[in-house]
């Protein structure tokens, strides 16, 4: 029963996070047009946040955790050099670039001291361990014998 309640809460939090990210992005300047896609997975001992960041250099990514809010921000550089005086003619420019930011509010009982982040092939994976108090445990029953 607790799992169903927690899943429902996580679903509502993700929906709200996405709506807020889209609302704030629509009012921003043109260099903030990209909202990377994320997946959040709950495992037995942790939460995993997978963020698609194709074309982003790992040195341009910043991951922060404060008051149970995980923030992923960074910059995706443009591949088009449109410097003044350049003889470059752009026929199509559909790939977005610029700053991005995603914020995810996590449940109360997480271990913020042991968060791990890995970046490989354009996929950022942030693993947030659950606190021991939030993990299920088996209670042994003692007999009166």
C-alpha positions as CSV (number, residue, x, y, z in Angstrom):
1,X,0.0,0.0,0.0
2,X,2.9,2.4,0.8
3,X,4.5,1.7,-2.6
4,X,1.3,2.6,-4.5
5,X,1.1,5.9,-2.4
6,X,4.7,6.7,-3.0
7,X,4.4,6.0,-6.8
8,X,1.4,8.2,-7.0
9,X,3.3,11.0,-5.1
10,X,6.3,10.6,-7.4
11,X,4.1,10.8,-10.5
12,X,2.5,14.0,-9.3
13,X,5.8,15.5,-8.5
14,X,7.3,14.7,-11.9
15,X,4.2,16.1,-13.7
16,X,4.5,19.3,-11.6
17,X,8.2,19.6,-12.2
18,X,7.8,19.2,-16.0
19,X,5.0,21.8,-16.1
20,X,7.0,24.3,-14.1
21,X,10.1,23.7,-16.3
22,X,8.0,24.3,-19.4
23,X,6.3,27.4,-18.0
24,X,9.5,29.0,-17.0
25,X,11.3,28.1,-20.2
26,X,8.6,29.8,-22.3
27,X,9.2,33.2,-20.7
28,X,13.0,33.0,-21.0
29,X,15.3,34.6,-23.5
30,X,16.1,32.8,-26.7
31,X,19.3,31.2,-25.4
32,X,17.3,29.0,-23.0
33,X,15.1,27.0,-25.3
34,X,16.1,23.4,-24.4
35,X,14.5,21.3,-21.7
36,X,16.3,17.9,-21.7
37,X,14.2,14.8,-21.3
38,X,14.5,12.8,-18.0
39,X,13.4,9.5,-16.7
40,X,13.3,8.8,-12.9
41,X,13.3,5.2,-11.7
42,X,12.8,4.0,-8.2
43,X,14.9,0.9,-7.2
44,X,15.0,-1.0,-4.0
45,X,17.8,1.1,-2.5
46,X,17.9,4.2,-4.7
47,X,16.4,6.6,-7.2
48,X,18.0,7.0,-10.6
49,X,17.6,10.1,-12.7
50,X,18.5,9.6,-16.4
51,X,18.9,12.8,-18.4
52,X,19.5,12.9,-22.2
53,X,22.2,15.4,-23.0
54,X,23.3,14.7,-26.5
55,X,26.1,17.0,-27.8
56,X,26.8,18.3,-24.3
57,X,30.4,18.2,-22.9
58,X,30.6,16.7,-19.4
59,X,32.6,19.8,-18.2
60,X,29.5,21.9,-19.1
61,X,27.2,20.0,-16.7
62,X,26.5,21.0,-13.0
63,X,24.6,18.7,-10.6
64,X,23.5,20.1,-7.2
65,X,21.5,18.7,-4.4
66,X,20.0,20.9,-1.7
67,X,16.9,20.4,0.6
68,X,15.8,17.3,-1.3
69,X,15.9,19.1,-4.7
70,X,18.2,17.8,-7.4
71,X,19.2,20.4,-10.0
72,X,20.9,19.6,-13.3
73,X,22.0,22.6,-15.3
74,X,24.5,23.3,-18.0
75,X,25.2,24.6,-21.4
76,X,25.0,23.0,-24.9
77,X,27.3,24.8,-27.3
78,X,26.3,25.6,-30.8
79,X,28.1,23.9,-33.7
80,X,27.5,26.8,-36.0
81,X,30.1,29.6,-35.9
82,X,28.1,32.7,-36.9
83,X,30.7,35.2,-35.9
84,X,30.4,38.6,-37.4
85,X,32.2,38.8,-40.7
86,X,32.2,35.0,-41.1
87,X,31.4,33.7,-44.6
88,X,29.1,31.0,-43.2
89,X,25.7,30.6,-44.8
90,X,23.3,28.6,-42.6
91,X,20.7,26.6,-44.6
92,X,19.0,25.0,-41.6
93,X,19.5,25.4,-37.8
94,X,17.1,23.1,-36.0
95,X,19.3,21.8,-33.2
96,X,18.9,23.8,-30.0
97,X,21.8,25.1,-27.9
98,X,22.2,27.3,-24.9
99,X,21.6,26.9,-21.2
100,X,19.3,24.3,-19.7
101,X,18.1,23.4,-16.2
102,X,16.0,20.7,-14.7
103,X,14.9,20.5,-11.1
104,X,13.5,17.4,-9.4
105,X,12.1,17.3,-5.9
106,X,12.9,14.0,-4.3
107,X,11.1,12.2,-1.4
108,X,12.1,13.1,2.1
109,X,14.3,10.0,3.0
110,X,17.3,10.1,0.7
111,X,21.0,10.0,1.5
112,X,22.3,13.3,0.0
113,X,25.8,12.6,1.1
114,X,26.3,9.6,-1.2
115,X,24.8,10.8,-4.6
116,X,26.7,9.5,-7.6
117,X,26.7,11.0,-11.1
118,X,28.0,9.3,-14.3
119,X,28.0,10.7,-17.9
120,X,28.4,8.4,-20.8
121,X,27.3,8.6,-24.5
122,X,25.2,11.7,-23.9
123,X,23.3,10.2,-21.0
124,X,23.7,11.5,-17.4
125,X,22.8,9.1,-14.7
126,X,22.4,10.4,-11.2
127,X,22.0,7.8,-8.5
128,X,20.4,9.0,-5.2
129,X,20.5,6.4,-2.5
130,X,17.5,6.0,-0.2
131,X,18.2,6.7,3.5
132,X,18.2,3.5,5.6
133,X,14.9,4.6,7.3
134,X,13.1,4.6,3.9
135,X,14.3,1.1,2.9
136,X,12.0,-1.9,3.5
137,X,13.3,-4.3,6.1
138,X,12.2,-7.7,7.3
139,X,11.1,-8.1,10.8
140,X,11.8,-11.5,12.3
141,X,9.2,-13.1,14.5
142,X,10.4,-14.7,17.7
143,X,8.5,-17.6,19.1
144,X,7.6,-17.9,22.8
145,X,9.2,-21.3,23.1
